[in-house]
């Protein structure tokens, strides 16, 4: 029905209708997304870090198995964005990532207490705030909340307002990095390939060791998680590539053996010579 309807109207009209519908879906979130004290503090922080890293480079570290074949000790003195449960690797690394980003409700629900204990600067989805309320964090311990949504594809160059999630936390990290002014962003561990198959966004419960990430305990037995939506992720990646290139910046992919083809490739070891 939807596809038939779409075929009978111009693309411009379809996009207007879709964006209008998306906006209606977001209405219940809007007051708190801008007026709640936690979000007001987050907006203030986000404005303070706008272009704070202008002209510098950063690494966005995915959580794929390829990290086991990547010499991460090279990153100790680099600016780094860790994603979701990357902190499981911190003891082995001997250092924490500069920033941590997580937007998935299932991940945050099951890991909120662990994430609050980290010393690194953290960015979490506003819709996940309910999982932090029981811990009653002090203002100084509050993470920075991003008003992320599932609808209305786009790339936000300034992230104090609405940010499209693009079906992966990696896309959100790319938008934060742009907001901070990074001139070059290098992806590693973004394998863009999952052993576990099934319909995109389906919630599943892990039955054993995790084969899709750098640690078998990442989404270990009993952990609830959502199957990836690689197609939508690529839409977000292409928007990111366009935004960076238009601004005279770049994103390169140094993932060892990664399957993502949107960004130009780089050899990880050569980046430090």
N, C-alpha and C positions, 0 to 999 in steps of 0.2 A: 504493500500500500504506500509506504513512505517513498520507495524508489520510483513508483509510477507517478506520484504527485510531483516529485522533484523533476522528473523528465519533462513535465508540462509547463514549467515556469523557468524564466531566465535565471542564470547563476546569481546575478546581482540581487534579484528579488529573493531567491532562496537563502542567500547569505544574510540578508536583512531579517527575514523571518526567523532563521535559526538563531541569530544573535539576540533578537528580541525575546525569543523563548528562553534562551540561556539566561538573559538578564532577569527574567521573571523568576526562574528557579533560584537565583542567587539572592533575591530580595530578603528572605528571612535572616540571612547572615549579615546583611549590610550594616545595621546600626551598631552591633557589637564589634564588627570588623574594623570600625573606625573610631568608636567612642568608648569602648571598654578600657579601663585603666591599663590592663596588660598590653593591649594593642596600641594605646597611645604612647606607652613607654617604648614599645617596639618601633613604632613609626619614628619616634625621636632618635633612637639608636641608628636606624637605617639611614636617616638623613645625615647623621654625623659621620657615617662611614662611606658616604657617596664619594666616589673617585679617590678614596684614601690610598689606593694602590696604583694610581695612574702610571702607565708605562712599564709596569712590572709583569712578571709571569707567575702563573700558578699551575698546580697540578690538581686535577680532579681525579680522585682515586675511587674507581668502581670496586666491586667486591668479588669479581670473577676468579675462577681457579687460576687464571694466568698470573695473578699476583705471586703465586708460589714460584714462578719462573722469572720474577722481576726483582732486581737488586734495589729494594726500597731504602737501603741505608743512604743512597744518594739524595734522598729527599729530606734529610734531617734539617738542612738549612734553607729549605725552599718553603714557599707559601703553599699550603695544601688544604684541599677540601676533602674530608672524609665523609662517607655516606653510611647512613643507617648503623649497622653493627660493626663498622670498621674498628671500633675500640677493642674488639676481641683480639686484635693484632697488636695493640699498643705495648703490652709487656714484651713481646718478641722484638718489636721495632726499637724500643728504648726511648721513644718519644711519641707525643700525641700529634695528631694533625692540627693545623692552625685553626681550622673551622670544622664543624660537624653539621651536616644537613640531613633531616629526616622528615618525610611528609606523609608516610603511609600510616593510617590509623591502626592497622593490625600490628605493625612493628612497634609503634609508639606505645600502644596499649600494653604490650607484653614486656616492654623494655624501659618504660618511663623512669622508674626509680634508678636504674643503672645509668641512664642518660643524664639525669639530674646530678649525679655524683661526679661527672666529668668536669675537668677544669678548663677545657677548651671552649671557645665561643660557639654557641649552638643556635641553629636556625630550625624551627619546627613549624609545621602547618598549624594555622589558627584553628582549624576544625578539630585538631587533636587536643586542644587545651583542657578538655574535660578529664583527661587522664593525668593531668598534673595537679588538679585541684586538691585531691586527697593529701598531697604532700605539703600543702601550704607553703610554697617556696617564698623566701624573702625576696624583696625587689632585686637585690644584687645577684641572687641565684636564679632569677627568672631567665629562661631562654628567650631569644628574639623570635617572635611569632610572625610568620608571613601569611598574608591573606591569599592562600592558594585555592584554586578551583579546578574542577575536572572539565568544565565547559568553556567554550569561547577560545579556540586556539589562537595563540599569539606569543610574541617574545617581548617581555618587559625589560626595557633598558634601565628602568628605575623601579625598584621593587618595594617601595613603601606602600604602593597601592596593590591592585589585584595582580596575581601571578598565575599563569596557566601551568599546570603540572606536567603536561606532555607525557603522561603515563610512566614517568620515571623520575626519580629524585635527581638523576644526572642532569636532566633538563633544567631543573630548578637551580642546581648549583651553577650551571652555566649563566643563568640570569643574574644570580647574586654576584658572580665574578665580574660580569659586565658592569653591574651597578657600582662595584668597587673600583672599576677603572683598569682592571688587568688588561694588558695589551696582547698577551699570548696566554692561552689556556691549553694545557696538554692533558689529554685523557689517558689514563692507564687503568688496567683492570676492568675495562668496559668490554667484556667479551661478546656481548650481544648474541649470546647463544646459551640455551638452557637445555639440559638433559631431560628434565621433567616436561612433558608435553600435555596440552589440554587447552580448552577454550580460554581466551584472554580474560583476565580479571577474575577468574573463578577462584573462590577461596578453598584452599585445601589444607589438610593437616599432615605435617611430615610424619612418615612412618618409620624413619630411621635417620642415618647420617645424610647430610646435605651434600649432593654431588654438584650443585650449581654455584657454589661460592668457595672462597679460599679456605674455609674451615668446615669440617663435617658438623661442627656444633653451631654453625651460623643460623640456619633454620633447622635445628636438630629435632629429634623425635618429640612429637607433641606440639611443635610450634605451628601456629596458624599463619598462612601467608597467601598471597594472591599470585596466580600465574601471570607471567609478563604479557604485555601488549606491545610487541616489538614493532608492529606497523604504526601505531600511534606515536611510539617513541621516535621513530624516524621522521615523522612529520615535525616533531619538536626539534630534532637535531638539524633538519634542513632550515627551519626558521632561525635557529641559533647561528648556523653557518652564514646565512645571508646577513643577519644583523651585525655580526663581527666583521665580515668582509666590507660591508657598506661603511663601517666606522673606521676602516683601515687597520683593523685588528685581525687576529686569526685564532682558530681552534685547530689543533692537530691531534692525531690519534696515535699514541705510542704503545697501545696495548699489544702485548706479545701474542700473536696468533689470533687476534680479535676478528670477528666476522662483520663488524660495522664498516660500511663503505662510504658513508656520507662525507667524512672529513679526510683531508690529505693525511697520509701516513708519515710517521717519523720513527726512527730507530731509537729506542729508549737510551741506550748507552751513549749515543752520539750527542745527546742533549747536554752532556756534562763536560764536553771537551772544548 
